[in-house]
Amino acid sequence: MSRLPITREIRIASDLRATAFEDVDLNLFDLHVDNNGPGLGVIVGRTFRGCRLQGPAIMLVSMGVRFNDCNFGDPDGDMRNLVLRAEGKRALGTIPFRDTLFDGCEFLNVGFTGPSEILDQLLLVSGTAPKT
Amino acid sequence: MTDQTTPMSAEEAAGRALVARTTFEKEAVWLPMLAVQHWNAGEMSIKDKTFTDCVIEGPAVMAVMNGTFFDSCAMGTTTDVKALLYRPVSDVKMAGVVGVSNCRFVRCRFVQVGFTGSDQLLDEMASGIRSQASASS
């Protein structure tokens, strides 16, 4: 699990349209608006390494999104606290990602949603069984 | 002897003034930023406010908590209301959502905003957007 040092200074990402981010802090809602305009599109083909990504936001984890050595935030002892299941086939109000790598990143005030098979994998991170 | 406190920046003072407001009328409200301003002021949810004829913008998922009413609102542009709804996996805590309690939304339009809350709330919303109904926590 990622362990960014607590003493690490805040470094705000300067170019939110970049394809690769390293060792910077980002607000997910700023990233969404800057890349797509409110209400449109998916964030595709990005790499985040050693970044802090802040909400409030619900990330829609879609195809090709990989998490490597990430800290998903404070689950308060139960990964289910970070997961919401979409009731419909679409997921409005979320920030959708596709084909993106998160490597050694930390998430703050971020929840996760997506297809059941992806959420079930996320729920296994801390050993919690998927709730049916 | 007490330490002297650092004066607030203009930006921080504007944020606190926003948090202190109880009414919003004919305004565009960016929900994620309103939530962040509340957090910066030490309040973990948006509460005790009335929004009238406002556009409430996301991207955000609102956790509808006790005492929140929707009166004649357009909840979102979708053919399937379920696309706006999220069911928590946990019944203890939710991360990433914007908590809203004791708020009234009158003739507001929601853009890129999803909703979550109790099973009762979600069932009511799924069966036809509820109006004038209080949400249970």
Interface residues (C-beta under 8 A of the other chain):
Chain A: N27 F29 H32 P38 G39 G55 P56 A57 I58 M59 G73 D74 P75 D76 D78 R80 N81 L82 V83 L84 R85 A86 E87 G88 K89 R90 A91 L92 G93 T94 I95 N109 V110 G111 F112 T113 L119 L123 P130 K131
Chain B: P32 M33 A35 V36 W39 E57 G58 P59 A60 V61 M62 G76 T78 D80 V81 K82 A83 L84 L85 Y86 R87 P88 V89 S90 V92 K93 M94 A95 G96 V97 V98 V111 Q112 V113 G114 F115 T116 L122 A126
